[in-house]
């Protein structure tokens, strides 16, 4: 089966933009992605597009895909809208890879867009709540803040994780986001700021929660047959893994891990023949501080009881051994639901292309992106590698000895 | 006259209290005489949820299963919906057989004793359960609002009971205007002609009481719109103040309207009084009188103590006087037919057992989570208590819009995932946490209660919430 390559990626600024529409933001992301392709690309080269969006606010719920692609002059090609809550555009990237690997397309635009700040806070909470389990979980009075707070309560009880450790996630991600010109909350925060913020859903406070965001992100993928037309320095999609789970937290086997993330990571590592030790950086889904800690163990960076110390020790800082969320993550860069997964790939592209500016890591070869829908009803993991396949570090593929998912559900790998 | 009597009594009052002093500080005076505190329903409580609280306690006091009830009556002047039979839902909360008689009594503060009389007249083979619950309201400055309390009582009626009803009578005489509620209004009002009001109350009650044989009374459960009127009418009924006061609840709970006499009756029987008079008054006007002889002690379970004192500002929040309407944004859409399908789970925690592997599922639908077989689950009623597995406390800004008004009224609320065990298998569900302490710890025991969940399409949805189980 032929390989897929990441040839370009771009995003709009993330933030609150009353002067923009979902289409105008998409246009900015598309133009930035197009302009990022080293040897250039014409719109006419795009064979197919996939658009991830939840549709917060209720705008253009039907045909949301063609509504944005026609705006950038792509009408005519097949367009599919993907909805997997906050993992919508992570899955749209996966759909793009599938289209290329299957041979049905040579160049695919995988993308996402969301406008969240032009409706009231109550309306946003309505829309955030529609991706949780609606009939029981939401009607117990929770949105995702409450559900992730329940996970945090359990993580603290089982593993001794502390509020201070949760706050370190905010401090680190804001430090990174302050160096990202696209970030919504591009300022640094102190540990005291992050500890003393008002409670949203105990034990999570405002600094343990990502903002709501307007934004769009676009990723251009090409097949091995045409990649040389666009770049001499290709970034290979080395692994793709995805998984799903019960939508409601109360229905799952664990509250201190996201099994869908574990399934996704296992499958991505298996496809790539990599393990966590081969990573140079990761962009993980830190919608809430506890989500980043769970992601560490779900993708195999550490055991769950070590997750709090993993961030507090500085290991995941930009200059640490395993940088996580150099973009600022959802916490600082922002979380435009449908655009988030593609936006993570934008950071992977920039880091692997050496285009990450002030936050550029030292010659990274392999990066991972991890995108979660809802509180874990769906997840998708991608592994990207620069140039020829790097020599593996010697670790076995897969998450190794780190907690495995509750059940083996078979592989997604080709 | 049937030989039916009283098998057990249950009672409930919300834990919240506001004192007469708080009203006096706010208004310069308190307009309801003889009342020290009133009970205040939480934002998610109403007559139906309070009725359930009293009803299950009456059944539990006698060790009786709801399935043994074949006549259920519910009395209130404040049905949660002006039209739509509340008794059907009360029966469902309790697990009363669908073929049992379900009857609603309303429109007057003597609805509670009307229900009791109807139960005594009902020709049933099994048990009759009489439930009276009320939560009157008035305009903030009005004496009716100052007096307005909340509470519920339930009386389990049937043959071969430890207490018998030895006599009963009623009297009706037109007295318009003494207390009324206009169609579509939540607030009771009156014409406020003091002498006329007192005469209506006194003469109607006295006529009913005069028609029963009420000698040697130990206690008298008399209608109490406030803490003064029953004593003003005592002489006309041939009662002394002490006989009324011994089982009065109005000074602590306020005016409990249709539940007033049932609450005092439950108190009198729970306290071991042997000969008890019941005397209810309903504007319009009419009165019921009856005499109970308790040859043996009557099983009882009463939960009427206060737990939290409110300031007047907190009281106004609970009453919805200073809170906004439902915000924009919309509630989680669960269609009424979808809700209807989940009623056994919402009302009685009916889980499902997988016939293939034996594991439990909640809600019991779709594939078994353990063995993944697509099965028809066997119904399993979960126990009332579970254990907290994960918990949060949701502050302002963390709530879905359909809970915004509740949060304005009651403040931060807890939400737990709790595990319930049946036959060695465990199943979990998310539950809002109510009560004095809404933030349990992981590992704490919780018991479930019926509360309002939310309202959508004009239809109030009831379901289970949790309270910390302190035994």
Interface residues (C-beta under 8 A of the other chain):
Chain A: X119 X120 X121 X122 X123 X124 X125 X126 X129 X130 X134 X135 X136 X137 X138 X139 X140 X141 X142 X143 X145 X146 X147 X149 X150 X151 X152 X153 X154 X157 X198 X199 X200 X201 X202 X203 X204 X246 X248 X249 X250 X251 X255
Chain B: X327 X328 X329 X330 X331 X332 X333 X334 X338 X342 X363 X369 X389 X390 X391 X392 X393 X394 X395 X397 X398 X399 X400 X401 X402 X403 X404 X406 X413 X415 X416 X417 X428 X429 X430 X431 X432 X439 X441 X442 X443 X453 X454 X461 X463
